[in-house]
Structure formats: C-alpha cells, structure tokens
Amino acid sequence: MQDTNAGSIGGAFMLFVAGAAIGGLLVALNTPKTGPELREDLKALGRRARNKAEGLAGDAEGAWDNLKGKAGSAGEAVKQDLGEMAKR
C-alpha cells in the first residue's frame, strides 16, 4: 500500500522552497542596493533557506521513524493475533 500523504508532503515542501526562493530573489532584485549589499543579502537568504530546509528534513525524518515504529508495532500485534488464532 502506498502512502499518498508522504508524497503530498514532499510536493508541498518543494513548492514551499521554490516559492520562498523566488519570492526572496524578487525582493532582493527590486530593492535599491549596491552589489556587495545585494550579494550579502542573497547569501543570508540562502543560509535561512538552508536552515529551514534542514529543520524540515529533520522533522520529516522524525515523522518517518515514528511511522516505521508504528508499522512495526502493528505488524507484531497482527503476528501475535495470528499465532493465537492458529493455536485454537
């Protein structure tokens, strides 16, 4: 069985990152700044985007580990139930 929720979360994450990058670039290019100021702003924007992406990736990893744990527990419960049913 395929988890469609995981696919939609990944797609939403990619849309968020793309939107943030495009929005930040548009703001940076429409502000009157010198070259060095603009480059520093773009670097800061990149650092913020990277930090946000790392945080979201960590959250996704935790959610995945939680899901695996629940699936393993459910599998063990089914295995136990089947074993009990077989003994009857």
C-alpha atoms as one frame of an Amber mdcrd trajectory, in Angstrom:
protein
   0.000   0.000   0.000   1.398   3.403  -0.984   1.301   6.313   1.457  -0.100
   9.189  -0.599   0.260  11.588   2.322   4.070  11.310   2.195   4.039  12.259
  -1.494   1.872  15.292  -0.889   4.113  16.449   1.967   7.196  16.174  -0.255
   5.459  18.057  -3.059   4.272  20.769  -0.678   7.777  21.096   0.737   9.283
  21.518  -2.725   6.652  24.131  -3.624   7.394  25.977  -0.387  11.136  26.021
  -1.042  10.666  27.121  -4.653   8.206  29.853  -3.651  10.492  31.114  -0.901
  13.466  31.217  -3.264  11.547  33.033  -5.999   9.979  35.484  -3.547  13.290
  36.237  -1.887  15.018  36.725  -5.218  12.309  39.100  -6.434  12.510  41.172
  -3.260  16.303  41.262  -3.421  16.325  42.342  -7.060  13.707  45.071  -6.553
  15.464  46.848  -3.690  17.968  49.607  -4.434  21.234  48.242  -3.038  24.852
  48.153  -4.018  26.389  44.983  -5.420  28.106  43.921  -2.181  24.933  44.585
  -0.157  22.827  42.587  -2.594  25.281  39.666  -2.571  25.312  39.634   1.235
  21.506  39.675   1.316  21.384  36.785  -1.154  23.875  34.816   0.958  21.788
  35.434   4.074  18.654  34.360   2.210  20.407  31.175   1.111  21.530  30.445
   4.678  17.991  30.956   6.008  16.533  28.717   3.300  19.135  26.017   4.024
  18.453  26.175   7.767  14.700  25.958   7.175  15.148  23.019   4.786  17.386
  21.216   7.301  14.794  21.746  10.026  12.003  20.438   7.827  14.126  17.473
   6.780  14.758  16.667  10.450  11.030  16.868  11.148  10.306  14.594   8.192
  12.928  12.113   9.370  11.369  12.037  12.840   7.909  11.522  11.365   9.231
   8.702   9.159  10.887   6.985  12.129   7.649   7.316  14.097   5.662   5.824
  11.218   8.110   2.915  10.910   7.804   2.249  14.637   4.019   2.241  14.482
   4.043  -0.060  11.451   6.410  -2.440  13.225   4.218  -2.471  16.336   1.106
  -3.098  14.255   2.885  -5.913  12.418   3.901  -7.523  15.701   0.322  -7.266
  17.002  -1.031  -8.932  13.851   1.618 -11.645  14.106   0.680 -12.285  17.725
  -3.034 -12.390  16.910  -2.446 -14.833  14.070  -0.333 -17.030  16.346  -3.090
 -17.091  18.958  -5.701 -17.876  16.316  -3.567 -20.731  14.981  -3.358 -22.296
  18.465  -7.167 -22.535  18.707
